[in-house]
Amino acid sequence: MPRPGVLAIEAYVPGKSGAPGAHKVHKLSSNETPLGPSPKALAALQAAAGKLALYPDGNATELRSAIAARYGLDPARIVCGAGSDELLSNLAYAYLAPGDEGIFTEHGFLVYRIAILAAGGMPVVVPERDLTADVDAILAAVTPRTRIVYIANPNNPTGTYLSFEEVRRLHAGLPGNVLLVLDGAYAEYVRANDYSAGLELVLDSDNVVMTRTFSKIHGLATLRIGWMVAPPEVADAVNRIRGPFNVSGIGIAAGAAAIADEAHVAAAIAHNEDWLRRMSERVSDLGLRVTPSVANFLLVHFPNEPGRNAADADAFLTARGIIVRRVAAYGLPNALRVTVGAEEANEAFLDALTAFVEGARG
């Protein structure tokens, strides 16, 4: 029998990627970048493909050095993983003993719960305020058994964020033996003046970690590359338990090239900023509520009425080849998450959603 906690895990179910019968499919369900990867990353991957028979560098030295150069960090404080998901789990394995508590918010990333339970810990779910993490509620939930707090900033699937002032206030209120994990998977997209991914806090603290990913703005989701920057002791602990070759050779090469291509990232930011605004406005004009987002997706809310609800909208869109994300597993049964895609996909979504809303109105 698996040890206690494992069978309590509800396996993560990704968004669907197909629409049987549709002539053309536009996938807007996984927050992938419509610009794809940097051409420099593709060239690096192709150059590394001739070494598939060789084990990769177990320390991901080239990738860690590239990340360090981009952000002005000490490479010794950087750990790379098979996506940031692996690092989020390794942090739980390193710091949660059976019965210890890990905190996350009610609409937070589902992997946090999985990581806590898999490590033998107890998940503590904290209510949000206006679909945004509530610092006071988090601090009120801390007990002597609390060992780790996960915050996605910006959050998936809501697209909301905590200002850096609020993150600092959260950190200041936590006991020194509680690890604060700032998940910045969508950090590059944020244009808000009061936001910070948290690098400064990590560098000034002994109990703060920031995780990032190459799966979103860098367009390397299929390679599964993530990284974290942490206090030296935390980096050492995670390095002791991660797999010895947990990042592939092609991932190391492509990631190092991608993070150095700032022009490609800037183009992705500009595309997202433009279409995030346009899509938000047009969906709102249809009479549907949109949660203000700083990421590369929208959370669209539907009435809880037959023929007009999120499940009906999802079925209508799918039949027309528009794949979006149901988020009932996140406690949002009457909402759909929609990625900002390429122009053609965005327009197809907006046209189909307009037809759904107008049809539902009769």
C-alpha positions in Angstrom: 0.0 0.0 0.0 1.2 3.6 -0.7 2.0 5.5 2.4 -0.7 7.8 3.9 -1.4 10.8 1.9 -0.6 9.4 -1.5 -4.1 8.1 -2.2 -5.6 11.4 -1.1 -4.0 13.0 -4.1 -6.3 13.9 -7.0 -4.0 13.5 -10.0 -3.4 16.7 -11.9 -5.6 16.8 -15.1 -4.2 19.1 -17.8 -6.5 21.0 -20.1 -7.7 19.2 -23.2 -5.8 19.7 -26.4 -8.2 18.4 -29.1 -11.6 19.0 -30.5 -12.8 15.9 -32.4 -14.6 16.8 -35.6 -13.4 20.4 -35.7 -12.0 21.5 -39.1 -9.3 23.7 -37.4 -8.3 23.8 -33.7 -7.1 26.8 -31.8 -5.6 25.6 -28.4 -6.1 28.3 -25.8 -6.1 26.0 -22.8 -2.5 25.8 -21.5 -1.1 29.3 -21.5 1.4 28.6 -24.2 3.0 31.5 -26.0 1.8 32.1 -29.5 5.2 33.3 -30.6 6.8 30.0 -29.9 10.5 29.7 -28.8 13.3 32.0 -29.7 15.0 31.1 -33.0 18.3 31.1 -31.0 16.8 28.5 -28.7 15.8 26.3 -31.7 19.3 26.6 -33.2 20.9 25.6 -29.9 18.5 22.6 -29.6 19.4 21.5 -33.0 23.1 21.8 -32.3 22.7 19.7 -29.1 20.6 17.0 -30.9 23.8 15.3 -32.1 24.6 14.4 -28.5 21.5 12.4 -27.6 23.5 9.4 -26.6 25.4 11.3 -23.9 24.3 12.1 -20.4 23.7 15.8 -19.8 25.7 17.9 -17.4 24.2 16.9 -14.1 24.7 20.4 -12.7 23.2 22.2 -15.7 26.2 24.6 -15.5 25.6 26.3 -18.9 22.0 27.0 -18.0 22.6 28.2 -14.5 25.4 30.5 -15.8 23.0 32.0 -18.4 20.3 32.6 -15.8 22.9 34.1 -13.4 24.1 36.4 -16.2 20.6 37.5 -17.1 19.6 38.4 -13.5 22.9 39.2 -11.8 22.8 36.2 -9.5 25.3 33.8 -8.0 25.0 30.5 -10.0 25.5 28.5 -6.7 22.1 29.8 -5.6 20.3 28.5 -8.7 18.9 25.0 -9.0 17.3 23.8 -12.3 14.6 21.3 -12.6 12.3 19.4 -15.0 9.9 22.3 -15.0 9.3 24.4 -12.0 6.8 21.7 -10.9 9.7 19.4 -10.0 11.3 22.1 -7.9 8.0 22.9 -6.1 7.7 19.2 -5.2 11.4 18.9 -4.2 10.9 21.8 -1.8 8.1 20.0 -0.1 10.1 16.8 0.1 13.0 18.7 1.7 11.1 20.6 4.3 7.9 18.8 5.2 7.9 15.9 7.7 4.8 13.8 8.1 2.1 15.9 9.7 3.7 19.2 8.9 1.5 21.8 7.3 1.9 23.5 3.9 -0.3 26.6 3.1 -1.7 27.7 -0.3 -4.7 29.8 -1.3 -8.1 28.4 -2.4 -7.6 29.1 -6.1 -3.9 28.4 -6.1 -2.0 26.1 -8.5 -3.1 22.5 -8.0 0.4 21.2 -7.9 0.9 22.7 -4.4 -1.6 20.4 -2.9 -0.1 17.4 -4.7 3.4 18.3 -3.6 2.4 18.7 0.1 0.4 15.4 0.2 3.1 13.5 -1.6 5.7 14.7 1.0 3.4 13.4 3.8 2.3 16.9 4.8 -1.1 18.4 5.5 -2.5 20.9 3.0 -4.0 24.0 4.5 -6.2 26.0 2.1 -6.7 29.7 2.9 -9.6 31.7 1.5 -8.9 34.5 -1.0 -10.3 37.9 -1.2 -11.7 39.0 -4.6 -9.9 36.0 -6.2 -6.6 37.4 -4.8 -4.3 36.0 -2.1 -5.2 37.5 1.3 -2.0 38.1 3.4 -3.9 38.5 6.6 -5.8 35.2 6.0 -2.5 33.4 5.3 -0.8 34.7 8.4 -3.9 33.8 10.5 -3.6 30.2 9.2 0.0 29.8 10.4 0.5 27.3 13.2 3.5 25.8 15.0 3.2 22.9 12.4 3.5 25.3 9.4 6.7 24.7 7.4 6.0 26.1 3.9 3.8 28.7 2.2 3.3 28.6 -1.6 2.2 31.8 -3.4 1.7 31.9 -7.2 2.4 35.5 -8.1 0.7 36.1 -10.5 -1.8 33.4 -9.7 -3.0 30.7 -12.1 -5.9 30.5 -13.0 -7.1 33.9 -11.7 -4.4 36.2 -13.2 -4.4 38.3 -10.0 -1.3 39.3 -8.1 0.1 40.6 -4.8 2.1 43.8 -4.8 5.6 43.6 -3.7 4.7 45.6 -0.5 2.1 42.9 0.3 4.7 40.1 -0.3 7.1 41.8 2.0 4.3 42.1 4.6 3.6 38.4 4.3 7.2 37.5 4.7 7.6 39.8 7.7 4.7 38.1 9.4 6.0 34.6 8.9 8.1 32.8 11.5 11.7 32.4 10.5 11.4 28.6 10.2 8.7 28.8 7.5 9.8 28.7 3.9 8.0 31.2 1.6 7.9 30.0 -2.0 7.2 32.6 -4.6 6.1 30.9 -7.9 6.8 33.4 -10.7 5.8 31.3 -13.7 4.1 34.3 -15.3 6.3 37.0 -13.8 7.7 38.2 -17.2 4.2 39.2 -18.4 3.4 41.6 -15.5 3.4 45.3 -16.4 2.2 46.6 -13.0 4.4 49.2 -11.4 4.0 47.8 -7.9 4.9 44.2 -8.8 8.2 42.3 -8.2 8.8 38.7 -8.8 10.7 38.6 -5.5 14.4 38.4 -6.3 15.3 41.1 -3.9 13.5 39.4 -1.1 15.2 36.1 -1.8 18.7 37.7 -1.8 18.0 39.4 1.5 16.4 36.5 3.4 17.1 33.1 4.7 13.7 31.6 4.1 12.4 32.8 0.7 12.6 30.9 -2.6 11.5 32.1 -6.1 10.7 29.6 -8.8 10.5 30.3 -12.6 9.8 28.4 -15.7 10.8 28.3 -19.4 7.4 26.8 -20.3 5.5 30.1 -20.7 7.0 33.2 -22.2 10.1 31.3 -23.4 8.0 28.8 -25.3 9.9 25.7 -24.2 7.1 23.8 -22.5 7.8 20.5 -24.1 11.4 20.5 -22.9 10.3 20.8 -19.2 12.8 23.3 -17.8 12.4 25.3 -14.6 14.7 27.0 -12.2 14.7 28.5 -8.7 16.9 30.9 -6.8 17.2 30.3 -3.1 19.3 30.8 0.0 22.5 28.6 -0.2 21.2 26.2 2.4 17.9 25.6 0.6 19.7 25.2 -2.8 22.0 22.6 -1.1 19.0 20.7 0.3 17.2 20.5 -3.0 20.4 19.5 -4.9 20.7 16.6 -2.5 17.3 15.1 -3.5 16.8 16.1 -7.1 17.5 13.6 -9.9 21.2 13.5 -10.9 20.3 14.3 -14.6 17.0 16.0 -14.1 17.4 18.5 -17.0 18.1 17.2 -20.5 21.1 18.2 -22.6 18.8 19.8 -25.2 16.9 21.6 -22.5 20.1 23.0 -21.0 21.2 24.3 -24.4 17.8 25.7 -25.5 17.2 27.3 -22.1 20.5 29.0 -22.0 19.9 30.5 -25.5 16.3 31.4 -24.7 17.0 33.4 -21.6 19.6 35.5 -23.4 17.3 36.5 -26.2 15.7 39.5 -24.6 14.3 40.8 -27.9 12.2 37.7 -28.3 10.9 38.0 -24.8 10.1 41.7 -25.4 8.1 40.8 -28.5 6.1 38.3 -26.5 5.4 40.9 -23.8 4.2 43.4 -26.4 1.9 40.9 -28.1 0.4 39.8 -24.8 -0.1 43.4 -23.5 -2.0 44.4 -26.6 -4.2 41.3 -26.8 -4.9 41.0 -23.1 -6.4 44.4 -23.2 -8.3 43.9 -26.4 -9.7 40.5 -25.4 -10.7 41.8 -21.9 -12.6 44.7 -23.3 -14.4 42.7 -26.0 -15.4 39.9 -23.5 -16.6 42.5 -21.0 -18.6 44.2 -23.8 -20.6 41.0 -24.2 -21.8 41.3 -20.6 -19.5 38.7 -19.1 -17.3 39.4 -16.1 -13.5 39.2 -16.6 -11.2 39.0 -13.6 -8.4 41.7 -14.2 -5.3 39.7 -15.2 -1.6 40.6 -15.4 -0.7 37.2 -16.9 -1.1 35.8 -20.4 -4.7 34.5 -19.9 -8.1 35.7 -18.9 -10.6 34.2 -16.4 -14.1 34.7 -17.9 -17.1 34.2 -15.6 -20.5 32.9 -16.8 -24.0 32.9 -15.3 -25.0 29.8 -13.3 -27.9 29.2 -15.6 -28.7 26.3 -18.0 -27.7 27.2 -21.5 -25.5 30.1 -20.4 -23.0 28.5 -18.0 -19.3 27.7 -18.3 -19.9 24.1 -19.2 -22.3 25.1 -22.0 -19.8 27.7 -23.3 -17.0 25.2 -23.2 -19.0 22.7 -25.2 -20.0 25.4 -27.7 -16.4 26.6 -28.2 -15.0 23.1 -28.5 -17.4 22.2 -31.2 -16.0 25.2 -33.2 -12.4 24.1 -32.5 -11.7 26.6 -29.7 -10.1 24.8 -26.8 -10.2 26.7 -23.5 -9.7 25.5 -19.9 -12.4 24.5 -17.4 -11.4 25.4 -13.9 -13.9 23.7 -11.8 -11.1 21.8 -10.1 -9.9 25.2 -8.8 -13.2 25.9 -7.2 -14.4 28.0 -10.1 -17.1 25.9 -11.8 -18.7 28.8 -13.7 -15.5 30.2 -15.2 -13.3 29.4 -18.2 -9.6 30.3 -18.5 -8.6 31.5 -21.9 -5.0 31.9 -23.1 -3.9 35.0 -25.1 -3.0 33.3 -28.4 -2.1 34.4 -31.9 -4.3 36.9 -33.6 -6.2 34.3 -35.6 -6.9 32.2 -32.5 -8.0 35.2 -30.4 -10.4 36.5 -33.1 -11.8 33.0 -33.6 -12.4 32.8 -29.8 -14.1 36.2 -29.7 -16.3 35.4 -32.7 -17.4 32.1 -31.2 -18.0 33.5 -27.7 -20.1 36.3 -29.3 -22.2 33.7 -31.1 -22.6 31.7 -27.9 -23.7 34.8 -25.8 -26.1 36.0 -28.5 -27.5 32.5 -29.0 -28.0 32.1 -25.2 -29.9 35.4 -25.1 -32.3 34.1 -27.7 
